[in-house]
Amino acid sequence: MSELSVQLYTVRDALAQDFDGTLGKLASFGFTHVEPYALLNFADELRRGLDRRGLTAPTAHVHLLGEDQDAICALAAQLGIQTIIEPYVD
């Protein structure tokens, strides 16, 4: 059976209040995977929090069009993200 992942955008308000604590809460619920969004905005928090909380991020939702794709891909590789999904194209 596949493991569930939480799309972090769905808990964005909680992340804004306490990023690390929110990751910890998700891990305490038994989640092992999360799906970040806006990678470059949360680079430091993700670098620290994923390992600390025993979480992985195999996928991410990130706006690629008109953004620094090299920086996004480099950070994704660093975090172990294998699939980047463009969430919306007008």
Gaussian input, Z-matrix of N, CA and C with variables (Angstrom, degrees):
# hf/3-21g

backbone

0 1
 N
 C     1     B1
 C     2     B2     1     A1
 N     3     B3     2     A2     1     D1
 C     4     B4     3     A3     2     D2
 C     5     B5     4     A4     3     D3
 N     6     B6     5     A5     4     D4
 C     7     B7     6     A6     5     D5
 C     8     B8     7     A7     6     D6
 N     9     B9     8     A8     7     D7
 C    10    B10     9     A9     8     D8
 C    11    B11    10    A10     9     D9
 N    12    B12    11    A11    10    D10
 C    13    B13    12    A12    11    D11
 C    14    B14    13    A13    12    D12
 N    15    B15    14    A14    13    D13
 C    16    B16    15    A15    14    D14
 C    17    B17    16    A16    15    D15
 N    18    B18    17    A17    16    D16
 C    19    B19    18    A18    17    D17
 C    20    B20    19    A19    18    D18
 N    21    B21    20    A20    19    D19
 C    22    B22    21    A21    20    D20
 C    23    B23    22    A22    21    D21
 N    24    B24    23    A23    22    D22
 C    25    B25    24    A24    23    D23
 C    26    B26    25    A25    24    D24
 N    27    B27    26    A26    25    D25
 C    28    B28    27    A27    26    D26
 C    29    B29    28    A28    27    D27
 N    30    B30    29    A29    28    D28
 C    31    B31    30    A30    29    D29
 C    32    B32    31    A31    30    D30
 N    33    B33    32    A32    31    D31
 C    34    B34    33    A33    32    D32
 C    35    B35    34    A34    33    D33
 N    36    B36    35    A35    34    D34
 C    37    B37    36    A36    35    D35
 C    38    B38    37    A37    36    D36
 N    39    B39    38    A38    37    D37
 C    40    B40    39    A39    38    D38
 C    41    B41    40    A40    39    D39
 N    42    B42    41    A41    40    D40
 C    43    B43    42    A42    41    D41
 C    44    B44    43    A43    42    D42
 N    45    B45    44    A44    43    D43
 C    46    B46    45    A45    44    D44
 C    47    B47    46    A46    45    D45
 N    48    B48    47    A47    46    D46
 C    49    B49    48    A48    47    D47
 C    50    B50    49    A49    48    D48
 N    51    B51    50    A50    49    D49
 C    52    B52    51    A51    50    D50
 C    53    B53    52    A52    51    D51
 N    54    B54    53    A53    52    D52
 C    55    B55    54    A54    53    D53
 C    56    B56    55    A55    54    D54
 N    57    B57    56    A56    55    D55
 C    58    B58    57    A57    56    D56
 C    59    B59    58    A58    57    D57
 N    60    B60    59    A59    58    D58
 C    61    B61    60    A60    59    D59
 C    62    B62    61    A61    60    D60
 N    63    B63    62    A62    61    D61
 C    64    B64    63    A63    62    D62
 C    65    B65    64    A64    63    D63
 N    66    B66    65    A65    64    D64
 C    67    B67    66    A66    65    D65
 C    68    B68    67    A67    66    D66
 N    69    B69    68    A68    67    D67
 C    70    B70    69    A69    68    D68
 C    71    B71    70    A70    69    D69
 N    72    B72    71    A71    70    D70
 C    73    B73    72    A72    71    D71
 C    74    B74    73    A73    72    D72
 N    75    B75    74    A74    73    D73
 C    76    B76    75    A75    74    D74
 C    77    B77    76    A76    75    D75
 N    78    B78    77    A77    76    D76
 C    79    B79    78    A78    77    D77
 C    80    B80    79    A79    78    D78
 N    81    B81    80    A80    79    D79
 C    82    B82    81    A81    80    D80
 C    83    B83    82    A82    81    D81
 N    84    B84    83    A83    82    D82
 C    85    B85    84    A84    83    D83
 C    86    B86    85    A85    84    D84
 N    87    B87    86    A86    85    D85
 C    88    B88    87    A87    86    D86
 C    89    B89    88    A88    87    D87
 N    90    B90    89    A89    88    D88
 C    91    B91    90    A90    89    D89
 C    92    B92    91    A91    90    D90
 N    93    B93    92    A92    91    D91
 C    94    B94    93    A93    92    D92
 C    95    B95    94    A94    93    D93
 N    96    B96    95    A95    94    D94
 C    97    B97    96    A96    95    D95
 C    98    B98    97    A97    96    D96
 N    99    B99    98    A98    97    D97
 C   100   B100    99    A99    98    D98
 C   101   B101   100   A100    99    D99
 N   102   B102   101   A101   100   D100
 C   103   B103   102   A102   101   D101
 C   104   B104   103   A103   102   D102
 N   105   B105   104   A104   103   D103
 C   106   B106   105   A105   104   D104
 C   107   B107   106   A106   105   D105
 N   108   B108   107   A107   106   D106
 C   109   B109   108   A108   107   D107
 C   110   B110   109   A109   108   D108
 N   111   B111   110   A110   109   D109
 C   112   B112   111   A111   110   D110
 C   113   B113   112   A112   111   D111
 N   114   B114   113   A113   112   D112
 C   115   B115   114   A114   113   D113
 C   116   B116   115   A115   114   D114
 N   117   B117   116   A116   115   D115
 C   118   B118   117   A117   116   D116
 C   119   B119   118   A118   117   D117
 N   120   B120   119   A119   118   D118
 C   121   B121   120   A120   119   D119
 C   122   B122   121   A121   120   D120
 N   123   B123   122   A122   121   D121
 C   124   B124   123   A123   122   D122
 C   125   B125   124   A124   123   D123
 N   126   B126   125   A125   124   D124
 C   127   B127   126   A126   125   D125
 C   128   B128   127   A127   126   D126
 N   129   B129   128   A128   127   D127
 C   130   B130   129   A129   128   D128
 C   131   B131   130   A130   129   D129
 N   132   B132   131   A131   130   D130
 C   133   B133   132   A132   131   D131
 C   134   B134   133   A133   132   D132
 N   135   B135   134   A134   133   D133
 C   136   B136   135   A135   134   D134
 C   137   B137   136   A136   135   D135
 N   138   B138   137   A137   136   D136
 C   139   B139   138   A138   137   D137
 C   140   B140   139   A139   138   D138
 N   141   B141   140   A140   139   D139
 C   142   B142   141   A141   140   D140
 C   143   B143   142   A142   141   D141
 N   144   B144   143   A143   142   D142
 C   145   B145   144   A144   143   D143
 C   146   B146   145   A145   144   D144
 N   147   B147   146   A146   145   D145
 C   148   B148   147   A147   146   D146
 C   149   B149   148   A148   147   D147
 N   150   B150   149   A149   148   D148
 C   151   B151   150   A150   149   D149
 C   152   B152   151   A151   150   D150
 N   153   B153   152   A152   151   D151
 C   154   B154   153   A153   152   D152
 C   155   B155   154   A154   153   D153
 N   156   B156   155   A155   154   D154
 C   157   B157   156   A156   155   D155
 C   158   B158   157   A157   156   D156
 N   159   B159   158   A158   157   D157
 C   160   B160   159   A159   158   D158
 C   161   B161   160   A160   159   D159
 N   162   B162   161   A161   160   D160
 C   163   B163   162   A162   161   D161
 C   164   B164   163   A163   162   D162
 N   165   B165   164   A164   163   D163
 C   166   B166   165   A165   164   D164
 C   167   B167   166   A166   165   D165
 N   168   B168   167   A167   166   D166
 C   169   B169   168   A168   167   D167
 C   170   B170   169   A169   168   D168
 N   171   B171   170   A170   169   D169
 C   172   B172   171   A171   170   D170
 C   173   B173   172   A172   171   D171
 N   174   B174   173   A173   172   D172
 C   175   B175   174   A174   173   D173
 C   176   B176   175   A175   174   D174
 N   177   B177   176   A176   175   D175
 C   178   B178   177   A177   176   D176
 C   179   B179   178   A178   177   D177
 N   180   B180   179   A179   178   D178
 C   181   B181   180   A180   179   D179
 C   182   B182   181   A181   180   D180
 N   183   B183   182   A182   181   D181
 C   184   B184   183   A183   182   D182
 C   185   B185   184   A184   183   D183
 N   186   B186   185   A185   184   D184
 C   187   B187   186   A186   185   D185
 C   188   B188   187   A187   186   D186
 N   189   B189   188   A188   187   D187
 C   190   B190   189   A189   188   D188
 C   191   B191   190   A190   189   D189
 N   192   B192   191   A191   190   D190
 C   193   B193   192   A192   191   D191
 C   194   B194   193   A193   192   D192
 N   195   B195   194   A194   193   D193
 C   196   B196   195   A195   194   D194
 C   197   B197   196   A196   195   D195
 N   198   B198   197   A197   196   D196
 C   199   B199   198   A198   197   D197
 C   200   B200   199   A199   198   D198
 N   201   B201   200   A200   199   D199
 C   202   B202   201   A201   200   D200
 C   203   B203   202   A202   201   D201
 N   204   B204   203   A203   202   D202
 C   205   B205   204   A204   203   D203
 C   206   B206   205   A205   204   D204
 N   207   B207   206   A206   205   D205
 C   208   B208   207   A207   206   D206
 C   209   B209   208   A208   207   D207
 N   210   B210   209   A209   208   D208
 C   211   B211   210   A210   209   D209
 C   212   B212   211   A211   210   D210
 N   213   B213   212   A212   211   D211
 C   214   B214   213   A213   212   D212
 C   215   B215   214   A214   213   D213
 N   216   B216   215   A215   214   D214
 C   217   B217   216   A216   215   D215
 C   218   B218   217   A217   216   D216
 N   219   B219   218   A218   217   D217
 C   220   B220   219   A219   218   D218
 C   221   B221   220   A220   219   D219
 N   222   B222   221   A221   220   D220
 C   223   B223   222   A222   221   D221
 C   224   B224   223   A223   222   D222
 N   225   B225   224   A224   223   D223
 C   226   B226   225   A225   224   D224
 C   227   B227   226   A226   225   D225
 N   228   B228   227   A227   226   D226
 C   229   B229   228   A228   227   D227
 C   230   B230   229   A229   228   D228
 N   231   B231   230   A230   229   D229
 C   232   B232   231   A231   230   D230
 C   233   B233   232   A232   231   D231
 N   234   B234   233   A233   232   D232
 C   235   B235   234   A234   233   D233
 C   236   B236   235   A235   234   D234
 N   237   B237   236   A236   235   D235
 C   238   B238   237   A237   236   D236
 C   239   B239   238   A238   237   D237
 N   240   B240   239   A239   238   D238
 C   241   B241   240   A240   239   D239
 C   242   B242   241   A241   240   D240
 N   243   B243   242   A242   241   D241
 C   244   B244   243   A243   242   D242
 C   245   B245   244   A244   243   D243
 N   246   B246   245   A245   244   D244
 C   247   B247   246   A246   245   D245
 C   248   B248   247   A247   246   D246
 N   249   B249   248   A248   247   D247
 C   250   B250   249   A249   248   D248
 C   251   B251   250   A250   249   D249
 N   252   B252   251   A251   250   D250
 C   253   B253   252   A252   251   D251
 C   254   B254   253   A253   252   D252
 N   255   B255   254   A254   253   D253
 C   256   B256   255   A255   254   D254
 C   257   B257   256   A256   255   D255
 N   258   B258   257   A257   256   D256
 C   259   B259   258   A258   257   D257
 C   260   B260   259   A259   258   D258
 N   261   B261   260   A260   259   D259
 C   262   B262   261   A261   260   D260
 C   263   B263   262   A262   261   D261
 N   264   B264   263   A263   262   D262
 C   265   B265   264   A264   263   D263
 C   266   B266   265   A265   264   D264
 N   267   B267   266   A266   265   D265
 C   268   B268   267   A267   266   D266
 C   269   B269   268   A268   267   D267

   B1=1.4505
   B2=1.5277
   B3=1.3100
   B4=1.4621
   B5=1.5207
   B6=1.3154
   B7=1.4607
   B8=1.5179
   B9=1.3160
   B10=1.4561
   B11=1.5169
   B12=1.3128
   B13=1.4528
   B14=1.5223
   B15=1.3097
   B16=1.4617
   B17=1.5229
   B18=1.3231
   B19=1.4537
   B20=1.5332
   B21=1.3216
   B22=1.4630
   B23=1.5245
   B24=1.3068
   B25=1.4625
   B26=1.5286
   B27=1.3263
   B28=1.4691
   B29=1.5267
   B30=1.3280
   B31=1.4703
   B32=1.5324
   B33=1.3310
   B34=1.4679
   B35=1.5234
   B36=1.3227
   B37=1.4659
   B38=1.5227
   B39=1.3153
   B40=1.4644
   B41=1.5321
   B42=1.3241
   B43=1.4631
   B44=1.5255
   B45=1.3251
   B46=1.4672
   B47=1.5238
   B48=1.3185
   B49=1.4729
   B50=1.5280
   B51=1.3337
   B52=1.4656
   B53=1.5232
   B54=1.3130
   B55=1.4604
   B56=1.5252
   B57=1.3169
   B58=1.4621
   B59=1.5307
   B60=1.3138
   B61=1.4583
   B62=1.5162
   B63=1.3248
   B64=1.4644
   B65=1.5196
   B66=1.3440
   B67=1.4673
   B68=1.5283
   B69=1.3196
   B70=1.4585
   B71=1.5180
   B72=1.3120
   B73=1.4687
   B74=1.5258
   B75=1.3254
   B76=1.4640
   B77=1.5278
   B78=1.3244
   B79=1.4652
   B80=1.5257
   B81=1.3270
   B82=1.4714
   B83=1.5308
   B84=1.3263
   B85=1.4649
   B86=1.5273
   B87=1.3324
   B88=1.4640
   B89=1.5127
   B90=1.3233
   B91=1.4548
   B92=1.5238
   B93=1.3257
   B94=1.4604
   B95=1.5279
   B96=1.3352
   B97=1.4649
   B98=1.5196
   B99=1.3270
   B100=1.4570
   B101=1.5194
   B102=1.3221
   B103=1.4573
   B104=1.5245
   B105=1.3341
   B106=1.4651
   B107=1.5265
   B108=1.3194
   B109=1.4665
   B110=1.5300
   B111=1.3226
   B112=1.4719
   B113=1.5278
   B114=1.3195
   B115=1.4685
   B116=1.5183
   B117=1.3219
   B118=1.4617
   B119=1.5255
   B120=1.3244
   B121=1.4647
   B122=1.5258
   B123=1.3287
   B124=1.4659
   B125=1.5286
   B126=1.3147
   B127=1.4678
   B128=1.5241
   B129=1.3193
   B130=1.4691
   B131=1.5187
   B132=1.3273
   B133=1.4591
   B134=1.5244
   B135=1.3266
   B136=1.4573
   B137=1.5201
   B138=1.3292
   B139=1.4683
   B140=1.5250
   B141=1.3224
   B142=1.4691
   B143=1.5252
   B144=1.3216
   B145=1.4516
   B146=1.5072
   B147=1.3240
   B148=1.4587
   B149=1.5181
   B150=1.3178
   B151=1.4670
   B152=1.5268
   B153=1.3003
   B154=1.4677
   B155=1.5196
   B156=1.3152
   B157=1.4719
   B158=1.5273
   B159=1.3406
   B160=1.4606
   B161=1.5189
   B162=1.3184
   B163=1.4655
   B164=1.5229
   B165=1.3181
   B166=1.4560
   B167=1.5200
   B168=1.3277
   B169=1.4694
   B170=1.5279
   B171=1.3259
   B172=1.4626
   B173=1.5274
   B174=1.3476
   B175=1.4615
   B176=1.5253
   B177=1.3358
   B178=1.4700
   B179=1.5223
   B180=1.3091
   B181=1.4679
   B182=1.5221
   B183=1.3165
   B184=1.4615
   B185=1.5241
   B186=1.3159
   B187=1.4568
   B188=1.5203
   B189=1.3019
   B190=1.4606
   B191=1.5219
   B192=1.3163
   B193=1.4577
   B194=1.5218
   B195=1.3258
   B196=1.4509
   B197=1.5158
   B198=1.3191
   B199=1.4695
   B200=1.5235
   B201=1.3176
   B202=1.4663
   B203=1.5322
   B204=1.3177
   B205=1.4563
   B206=1.5212
   B207=1.3315
   B208=1.4634
   B209=1.5250
   B210=1.3253
   B211=1.4704
   B212=1.5244
   B213=1.3243
   B214=1.4662
   B215=1.5259
   B216=1.3154
   B217=1.4680
   B218=1.5244
   B219=1.3213
   B220=1.4643
   B221=1.5286
   B222=1.3210
   B223=1.4567
   B224=1.5236
   B225=1.3233
   B226=1.4625
   B227=1.5256
   B228=1.3196
   B229=1.4642
   B230=1.5294
   B231=1.3138
   B232=1.4636
   B233=1.5271
   B234=1.3268
   B235=1.4621
   B236=1.5271
   B237=1.3266
   B238=1.4617
   B239=1.5181
   B240=1.3144
   B241=1.4630
   B242=1.5239
   B243=1.3174
   B244=1.4568
   B245=1.5207
   B246=1.3274
   B247=1.4587
   B248=1.5235
   B249=1.3406
   B250=1.4598
   B251=1.5246
   B252=1.3179
   B253=1.4540
   B254=1.5266
   B255=1.3183
   B256=1.4623
   B257=1.5293
   B258=1.3382
   B259=1.4714
   B260=1.5153
   B261=1.3256
   B262=1.4633
   B263=1.5111
   B264=1.3113
   B265=1.4598
   B266=1.5242
   B267=1.3337
   B268=1.4659
   B269=1.5169
   A1=109.32
   A2=116.42
   A3=121.50
   A4=110.52
   A5=115.45
   A6=120.16
   A7=109.46
   A8=116.11
   A9=121.57
   A10=110.79
   A11=115.26
   A12=122.52
   A13=108.35
   A14=116.64
   A15=121.25
   A16=108.78
   A17=115.97
   A18=120.19
   A19=106.68
   A20=117.15
   A21=121.16
   A22=113.17
   A23=117.77
   A24=119.70
   A25=110.72
   A26=117.04
   A27=120.70
   A28=111.91
   A29=117.72
   A30=121.20
   A31=110.07
   A32=116.31
   A33=121.55
   A34=113.21
   A35=118.39
   A36=120.07
   A37=110.41
   A38=116.93
   A39=120.73
   A40=110.50
   A41=117.51
   A42=120.94
   A43=111.12
   A44=116.72
   A45=120.92
   A46=110.74
   A47=116.70
   A48=121.04
   A49=111.91
   A50=117.04
   A51=121.90
   A52=108.49
   A53=116.37
   A54=121.46
   A55=110.95
   A56=116.65
   A57=120.62
   A58=111.79
   A59=116.70
   A60=120.32
   A61=112.15
   A62=116.74
   A63=120.53
   A64=110.45
   A65=116.99
   A66=119.27
   A67=110.10
   A68=116.17
   A69=120.59
   A70=112.46
   A71=116.60
   A72=121.46
   A73=110.14
   A74=116.86
   A75=120.23
   A76=110.86
   A77=115.99
   A78=120.03
   A79=110.78
   A80=117.17
   A81=120.17
   A82=111.53
   A83=117.20
   A84=121.38
   A85=111.44
   A86=116.61
   A87=120.77
   A88=115.19
   A89=117.34
   A90=119.36
   A91=109.66
   A92=115.75
   A93=121.10
   A94=111.57
   A95=116.31
   A96=121.71
   A97=110.20
   A98=114.84
   A99=121.38
   A100=108.10
   A101=115.80
   A102=121.41
   A103=108.54
   A104=116.61
   A105=120.00
   A106=112.65
   A107=113.99
   A108=122.55
   A109=105.63
   A110=116.97
   A111=121.65
   A112=111.21
   A113=115.70
   A114=121.50
   A115=114.67
   A116=116.64
   A117=119.10
   A118=112.26
   A119=117.08
   A120=120.24
   A121=112.50
   A122=116.71
   A123=121.06
   A124=112.56
   A125=116.93
   A126=121.53
   A127=112.32
   A128=117.42
   A129=120.13
   A130=111.69
   A131=116.79
   A132=120.82
   A133=110.96
   A134=116.68
   A135=120.36
   A136=111.41
   A137=117.59
   A138=120.40
   A139=111.07
   A140=116.08
   A141=120.53
   A142=112.06
   A143=116.14
   A144=120.85
   A145=116.71
   A146=118.09
   A147=119.06
   A148=111.32
   A149=117.34
   A150=120.24
   A151=111.34
   A152=115.67
   A153=120.57
   A154=111.85
   A155=116.48
   A156=121.50
   A157=113.16
   A158=117.07
   A159=120.26
   A160=113.67
   A161=115.67
   A162=121.08
   A163=110.84
   A164=115.56
   A165=120.99
   A166=107.98
   A167=114.38
   A168=120.56
   A169=108.23
   A170=117.43
   A171=118.86
   A172=114.15
   A173=116.62
   A174=121.18
   A175=109.52
   A176=115.92
   A177=120.77
   A178=109.51
   A179=115.89
   A180=123.23
   A181=106.53
   A182=116.82
   A183=120.78
   A184=109.85
   A185=117.30
   A186=120.33
   A187=108.18
   A188=116.80
   A189=122.67
   A190=112.43
   A191=116.65
   A192=120.58
   A193=110.66
   A194=115.78
   A195=120.95
   A196=114.11
   A197=117.55
   A198=121.94
   A199=109.80
   A200=116.88
   A201=122.70
   A202=108.56
   A203=115.59
   A204=120.58
   A205=113.03
   A206=117.59
   A207=119.87
   A208=110.84
   A209=116.77
   A210=120.59
   A211=110.89
   A212=116.81
   A213=121.12
   A214=109.76
   A215=117.09
   A216=120.82
   A217=111.71
   A218=117.52
   A219=120.36
   A220=110.68
   A221=116.77
   A222=120.29
   A223=110.53
   A224=117.16
   A225=120.58
   A226=110.44
   A227=117.10
   A228=120.64
   A229=110.71
   A230=116.73
   A231=121.51
   A232=111.32
   A233=116.68
   A234=121.14
   A235=113.09
   A236=117.44
   A237=120.83
   A238=113.76
   A239=117.27
   A240=121.82
   A241=108.32
   A242=116.05
   A243=121.05
   A244=113.18
   A245=117.43
   A246=121.05
   A247=109.41
   A248=115.71
   A249=121.52
   A250=107.48
   A251=115.65
   A252=121.88
   A253=108.87
   A254=116.89
   A255=121.61
   A256=105.77
   A257=117.48
   A258=118.91
   A259=116.14
   A260=117.36
   A261=118.38
   A262=110.13
   A263=115.77
   A264=121.67
   A265=106.52
   A266=115.83
   A267=120.42
   A268=110.27
   D1=142.10
   D2=177.14
   D3=-70.09
   D4=151.04
   D5=175.88
   D6=-88.75
   D7=144.06
   D8=179.32
   D9=-76.74
   D10=151.36
   D11=176.65
   D12=-130.10
   D13=145.47
   D14=178.02
   D15=-101.47
   D16=125.18
   D17=174.84
   D18=-75.03
   D19=114.73
   D20=-174.02
   D21=-62.25
   D22=-23.22
   D23=177.34
   D24=-58.93
   D25=-31.13
   D26=-178.04
   D27=-70.00
   D28=-17.12
   D29=178.29
   D30=-119.65
   D31=29.35
   D32=-175.29
   D33=-60.08
   D34=-35.29
   D35=179.51
   D36=-66.86
   D37=-42.23
   D38=177.62
   D39=-65.96
   D40=-39.22
   D41=177.46
   D42=-62.07
   D43=-38.62
   D44=179.95
   D45=-63.83
   D46=-33.10
   D47=179.37
   D48=-78.98
   D49=-42.59
   D50=-175.23
   D51=-158.10
   D52=89.01
   D53=-174.62
   D54=-60.22
   D55=-55.32
   D56=-177.07
   D57=-64.62
   D58=-41.33
   D59=178.84
   D60=-63.02
   D61=-37.08
   D62=178.38
   D63=-67.33
   D64=-42.32
   D65=175.69
   D66=-60.56
   D67=-40.94
   D68=178.16
   D69=-61.84
   D70=-40.68
   D71=178.84
   D72=-64.07
   D73=-43.70
   D74=178.13
   D75=-61.22
   D76=-43.25
   D77=178.12
   D78=-63.46
   D79=-37.54
   D80=-179.75
   D81=-67.57
   D82=-23.14
   D83=175.85
   D84=-78.60
   D85=-7.85
   D86=179.04
   D87=103.23
   D88=0.66
   D89=177.57
   D90=-72.28
   D91=142.24
   D92=175.59
   D93=-117.95
   D94=-13.51
   D95=-179.51
   D96=-123.57
   D97=141.95
   D98=172.44
   D99=-131.97
   D100=160.07
   D101=177.67
   D102=-121.28
   D103=100.06
   D104=179.96
   D105=-68.10
   D106=165.34
   D107=173.47
   D108=-135.17
   D109=163.08
   D110=177.34
   D111=44.72
   D112=55.71
   D113=-173.48
   D114=-48.20
   D115=-48.15
   D116=-174.38
   D117=-65.56
   D118=-25.98
   D119=178.93
   D120=-72.66
   D121=-23.57
   D122=-174.42
   D123=-124.74
   D124=25.37
   D125=-174.57
   D126=-54.87
   D127=-52.46
   D128=-176.83
   D129=-64.64
   D130=-42.74
   D131=-179.27
   D132=-63.50
   D133=-40.01
   D134=179.04
   D135=-69.57
   D136=-42.49
   D137=178.02
   D138=-56.72
   D139=-45.07
   D140=-179.01
   D141=-75.23
   D142=-46.46
   D143=-168.25
   D144=-76.08
   D145=-37.02
   D146=-176.34
   D147=-61.64
   D148=-53.67
   D149=179.31
   D150=-62.74
   D151=-45.91
   D152=-177.15
   D153=-57.76
   D154=-36.24
   D155=-176.15
   D156=-99.33
   D157=5.12
   D158=178.00
   D159=68.79
   D160=31.49
   D161=-178.30
   D162=-108.55
   D163=151.57
   D164=172.27
   D165=-122.20
   D166=161.37
   D167=179.60
   D168=-131.38
   D169=84.77
   D170=-179.24
   D171=-72.02
   D172=-20.49
   D173=-179.56
   D174=-135.63
   D175=162.82
   D176=176.98
   D177=-151.03
   D178=148.54
   D179=171.19
   D180=-101.34
   D181=117.73
   D182=-175.90
   D183=-145.74
   D184=132.05
   D185=172.24
   D186=-68.84
   D187=120.05
   D188=-179.15
   D189=-101.21
   D190=-35.75
   D191=-176.47
   D192=-68.86
   D193=123.69
   D194=179.75
   D195=79.43
   D196=8.11
   D197=-179.73
   D198=-113.34
   D199=172.81
   D200=178.99
   D201=-77.57
   D202=86.89
   D203=-175.40
   D204=-63.66
   D205=-34.13
   D206=177.88
   D207=-63.14
   D208=-44.45
   D209=179.34
   D210=-65.93
   D211=-40.06
   D212=179.28
   D213=-63.04
   D214=-47.78
   D215=-178.62
   D216=-66.14
   D217=-37.47
   D218=178.26
   D219=-65.02
   D220=-44.68
   D221=178.78
   D222=-66.16
   D223=-41.46
   D224=178.14
   D225=-58.54
   D226=-44.90
   D227=178.73
   D228=-62.11
   D229=-42.04
   D230=179.19
   D231=-61.67
   D232=-37.08
   D233=-178.06
   D234=-86.30
   D235=-4.62
   D236=-179.74
   D237=84.54
   D238=14.55
   D239=178.95
   D240=-76.33
   D241=126.26
   D242=-177.58
   D243=-103.49
   D244=-22.01
   D245=-178.64
   D246=-131.70
   D247=126.29
   D248=175.90
   D249=-111.68
   D250=128.87
   D251=-178.18
   D252=-110.86
   D253=125.25
   D254=173.06
   D255=-77.85
   D256=114.36
   D257=-172.32
   D258=-74.50
   D259=-20.71
   D260=-175.99
   D261=-162.21
   D262=133.06
   D263=173.86
   D264=-128.48
   D265=122.38
   D266=-178.61
   D267=-71.95

